[in-house]
Amino acid sequence: MEPLRILVPVNGDASDEQAVRLACGLTKKNKNKSKVFVLNVVEVGRNLPVESPEPDEVDRCESILHRMESVGAEEKCAVEAEILQAREAGPAVVAEALERDADLIIMGLEYKKRRGEFRLGDTIEYVLKNAPCRVLISREPATNGTGRGGSPEPASVSAAGAS
């Protein structure tokens, strides 16, 4: 499968750049026919009209998209970037994939733990469950407390039942 239309949702995480580079790499064979769409969803609270996000948030999103366009230029890949305002990012990403007839969604994921457990997060879970196309997750390496990638230290194993 050679994807021709790749959607890359970004949110300012360190993993965004790698996701865009991966998308650009996948389109190199069909550069003239392929498209990389970078999307930043501004989640607007229910207390505001969806058309009225915070101006600071729009500025932050524009900065993120300019950086992703620069990454595309470094990779010699045309990147089309867009800000989308919505109540929730997951449904917005799925709707955009449908609208653009995407062949593939590439989502970057930082390695984060909540309450001691690694989680995908609500947006990625929603997209994985509802996407109309293939989804590729590019996760940052786990850290082992030293700031370097690698597996976390193994948990202690109980000796219960050992002879």
C-alpha atoms as one frame of an Amber mdcrd trajectory, in Angstrom:
protein
   0.000   0.000   0.000   1.389   3.356  -1.029  -0.677   6.082   0.592  -1.438
   9.070  -1.596  -3.248  11.235   0.960  -1.818  11.267   4.471  -3.371  13.217
   7.325  -1.066  14.136  10.225  -2.832  15.676  13.234  -0.400  17.686  15.382
  -0.700  19.385  18.753   2.720  20.772  19.604   4.219  17.629  21.147   7.794
  16.612  20.421   6.434  13.644  18.439   4.795  15.870  15.790   7.973  16.493
  13.826   8.752  12.774  13.530   5.184  12.064  12.379   5.482  14.681   9.602
   8.898  13.316   8.563   7.430   9.817   8.421   4.528  11.021   6.261   6.923
  12.803   3.907   9.069   9.687   3.642   6.055   7.580   2.698   5.100   9.963
  -0.122   8.528  10.191  -1.791   7.795   7.533  -4.446   4.671   9.326  -5.651
   5.706  12.910  -4.928   3.605  14.335  -7.770   0.426  12.498  -6.777   0.827
  12.368  -2.980  -0.320  14.921  -0.432   0.504  15.416   3.224  -2.147  17.288
   5.178  -1.118  18.591   8.598  -4.006  19.422  10.896  -4.029  21.212  14.228
  -7.338  21.072  16.040  -8.143  23.900  18.446 -10.486  22.483  21.037 -13.007
  25.185  21.937 -14.771  24.925  25.273 -18.521  24.493  25.366 -18.884  27.899
  27.008 -17.756  29.603  23.747 -19.061  29.483  20.203 -16.959  26.976  18.204
 -15.932  29.803  15.836 -14.407  31.778  18.743 -11.244  30.138  20.059  -8.839
  32.011  22.299  -6.577  34.282  20.171  -3.486  33.037  22.034  -4.392  29.459
  21.169  -4.763  30.307  17.475  -1.327  31.991  17.545   0.168  28.889  19.186
  -1.423  26.641  16.544  -0.182  28.818  13.687   3.330  28.606  15.118   3.092
  24.795  15.293   1.860  24.596  11.688   4.625  26.903  10.427   7.146  24.577
  12.082   5.557  21.517  10.450   5.628  23.267   7.053   9.355  23.896   7.627
   9.850  20.206   8.406   8.089  19.376   5.130  10.360  21.790   3.260  13.430
  20.145   4.850  12.114  16.799   3.587  11.353  18.291   0.140   7.706  17.452
   0.660   4.725  19.710   0.042   2.735  20.018   3.264  -0.709  21.568   3.374
  -1.428  22.857   6.885  -4.745  23.830   8.428  -6.192  24.864  11.765  -9.587
  23.403  12.574 -11.782  24.547  15.457 -13.900  21.904  17.149 -15.265  20.793
  20.502 -13.139  17.621  20.534 -10.063  16.688  18.496 -10.892  13.006  17.857
 -14.142  13.490  15.924 -12.585  16.439  14.068  -9.655  14.297  12.894 -11.976
  11.524  11.701 -14.226  14.028   9.873 -11.196  15.614   8.207  -9.919  12.188
   7.117 -13.308  11.514   5.510 -13.446  14.938   3.852  -9.935  14.613   2.422
 -10.399  10.941   1.510  -7.225  10.105   3.461  -5.506   6.768   2.871  -3.581
   6.983   6.126  -3.546   8.942   9.372  -0.192   9.240  11.139  -0.353  10.373
  14.753   2.632  11.170  16.940   2.501  10.123  20.570   4.757  11.220  23.395
   5.541   8.589  25.990   3.614   9.773  29.027   2.254   8.022  32.043  -0.886
   8.914  33.955  -1.238   7.452  37.406   1.753   5.227  36.693   0.253   3.676
  33.540   1.015   4.376  29.898  -2.072   5.619  28.030  -2.832   6.485  24.447
  -5.137   9.363  25.323  -8.714  10.107  24.302  -7.955  11.530  20.840  -5.859
   8.596  19.627  -8.292   6.077  21.093 -11.189   7.781  19.294  -9.322   7.902
  15.981  -8.261   4.242  16.259 -11.879   3.200  16.858 -13.500   5.403  14.178
 -11.017   6.218  11.404 -12.159   5.456   7.833  -8.586   4.479   6.860  -5.398
   2.963   8.244  -3.872   4.629  11.305  -0.184   4.599  12.149   0.986   5.678
  15.606   4.550   6.942  15.957   5.396   6.814  19.660   8.419   8.474  21.230
  10.736   6.036  23.031  10.001   5.266  26.665  12.357   6.836  29.138  13.909
   4.959  32.012  14.269   7.904  34.337  17.642   8.950  32.893  16.145  11.025
  30.096  17.281   8.439  27.543  15.069   6.092  25.598  14.813   2.535  26.789
  12.652   0.281  28.809  11.658   1.328  32.294  13.226  -0.638  35.102  11.371
  -3.932  35.543   9.022  -4.148  38.462   9.969  -6.348  41.408   8.750  -9.893
  41.020   7.181 -11.514  44.035   8.647 -14.818  45.132   5.217 -16.155  46.019
   4.845 -19.734  44.872   8.593 -20.187  44.354  10.199 -23.273  45.858
